[in-house]
Amino acid sequence: MKNIPVGTVINVAAIVLGSLLGLFLKQFFTEGMETIIFQALGLGTILIGLKMSLKLPDGYMLILIFSLVLGGIFGELIRLDRVILSMSDSLKSLSGSSESGFSEGLITAFLLFCIGSMTIVGAIEEGLNQKKELLIVKSTLDGFSSIALAATLGIGVLFSIIPLMIFQGGLTLSAKRLKPIFDQTTIDTLSAVGGILIIGISINLLKLGHINLENLLPSLFIVILLSKVNQKYIS
C-alpha cells in the first residue's frame, strides 16, 4: 500500500460520488435555480481566493505579479488554452457529452480541488509519513463542492479527477524528492498565486468578465522558481 496514494484515491472517490449526485440533481433545477447557484458559487469562490491570496509572505508581492505576467505570456506563446481545449474535447468525446461548458467545468473544478496548501501539504505528508488525515478532510470538502459544481457546470467536473490524480497523486509518490522544494514560504506564495486564479474563476462564474485561466496556469510553476531564486539570491 506504500506505493498507492490512498489519500488521492479517497479524494477521487469523493469527487466522483459528489459529481454523480450533482448531475442527478441537475435535471431538477430550473434556469433560475442554476443562475442563483452560479452566483452563490461565484461569491463563495471569491472568499476562497481571497483567503488563499492573503497567505502571500511579506515582500513577495512583485514575485506574485511577475509570476502571473510571465506565466500569462508563456501560456499565450504556447497557446496552452488550445492544448487544454483539445485534450478536453477528447475527454468530452470519450464521455459522449454534448455540454458546451465541459472544459469550463473541468478547469474550474481542477483549480478549486488542486491549487492550495491543503493539497500540497496533504499529498507530501502522506508520501513521507503515510499520514492521510489532511487529504481525508480535503476529500470531504471536495465531495460536497463537487455536488454544486456538477449540478451547474456539468460532467466536466467529474473528469477533473484525471488531472487531480496526476497532480496530487504525483506529489505523494514524489514526496521525498519534492520536500526540499516545497518549504512553507514557497507553499504560501504558490497558494497566493492560486488564490488569484481562483478569484479569476469567480469573475467568470459571476459573468463580470472573462479571464483566460488556461493561459495563466504556467504562473503556478513560475512562482515556485521565482520563490526559490528569491530565497537563495535575494533575501
Protein Blocks (a to p, Z undefined) as FASTA:
>chain_A
ZZpcfklmmmmmmmmmmmmmmmmmmmmpcfklmmmmmmmmmmmmmmmmmmmmmmpcghil
mmmmmmmmmmmmmmmmnommlmmmmmmmmmmmmnopabfklmmmmmmmmmmmmncfklmm
mmmmmmmnopaklmmmmmmmmmmmmmmmmmmnommlmmmmmmmmmmmmmmmmmmmmmmmm
mgfklmmmmmmmmmmmmmmmmmmmnonaccdfklmmmmmmmmmmmmmmmmmmmZZ
